[in-house]
């Protein structure tokens, strides 16, 4: 299993993405974490395609809404790509769209077979954790029903063993919700990864590399 998990895009470690996934080639871009925000969704996806293209990748959006009830087809489609790139947004909306399309099971199988690498930031990283309780202090589960037509799911994919808290000390979180969640986890003794926008977790088979800047406790 190959995972590149960050708070914001490449963090400060783009070189580690290339080392994990190989030289730039085709990449499937999943922007469904933004499905609750229709006015900004198109620009949010474009904001992923352009920097990837500028770095030599050939990005293609895979919209999970097109594969509801077509899980086997989605798995075949994703298997065409050496890398899947999953952008941030609302973790609960992304989890619901993973469930509706079968992306949760497809990606779990493809990663287990080392058929592709997975890069996800913010919600795209948080969705891989065991449990989404706690992240509701940062992302709103109430956005799921209007966007997806199903109730929120509180389980993550369980591909990593602890919660991820993105956007520590970040301008993207001016209210400090992420810092408060990380402080709560520390107080409760919950093992977690608290990531600034420069930080990255790289998992390559049995090896986990924590490229994390120490923060004040």
ABEGO torsion letter per residue (X at the ends): XBBBBBABEAEAAAAAAAAAAEBBBBBBBBAAAAAABAAAAAAAAAAAAAAAAAAGBBBBBBBAAAABGBAAAAAAAAAABABBBBBBEBAAAAAAAAAAAGAAAAAAAAAAAGABBBBBBEAAAAAABABABGAAAABBAAAAAAAAGBBBBABBAGABABBBBBGBGBAABAAGAAAAAAAAAAAAGBBBBBBBAABBBBBBEABBBBBBBBBBX
